[in-house]
Amino acid sequence: MVEPAQRPSDPTLGSRSAALAGRFGGALVWGAAMALSALLSLGLDNRLQSYHLPAILLLYFLGGLFGWLLMLPLIRRLGAGRPAESRFAAALLFLTLGTVLSTALLFALQYRLFYARWHEAFGTRIWAFQFAFTSASAVYQFAVLGLRLFLPFGLVCLIGASWRLMRRSR
């Protein structure tokens, strides 16, 4: 019986897959933390009875997931070789921006989908105005109503995640 040829093992393959698993694992944990933050904030306001609760939790989960995935390479690149304070500040700033902007964008897209049935045909001048003002309204509404669901629990998670990212990127 002929044995199949042995391929030389790639020593970087294991480290690459571990890094990729860590990146996606961190994104899943961060997304879950943001969904939990929204859930706990809604619970503090006695607003858990909403039939929109699954959609809200999914929105915050996906916002956290995409925020982590988009900002982690930037955090690592800007923090490389810097003092601990700079790495912590980079993680805090970019994780905040990535999470909030990703969640706001997803909210605006959902908002736009809802109002699209009353808008003019795609590509017309009126449609462009409707698209711009609907999107601006969605971002404003998220800033007023949605940002508070990140507080106070999301802030605690943010500080902890930034501390962990600072420690890992020595």
Secondary structure, DSSP 8 states (H G I E B T S, - for coil): ----------HHHHHHHHHHHHHHHHHHHHHHHHHHHHHHHHHHTT-TT-TTHHHHHHHHHHHHHHHHHHHHHHHHHHHTTS-HHHHHHHHHHHHHHHHHHHHHHHHHHHHHHHHGGGS--TTSHHHHHHHHHHHHHHHHHIIIIIGGGGTTHHHHHHHHHHHHHHHHT-
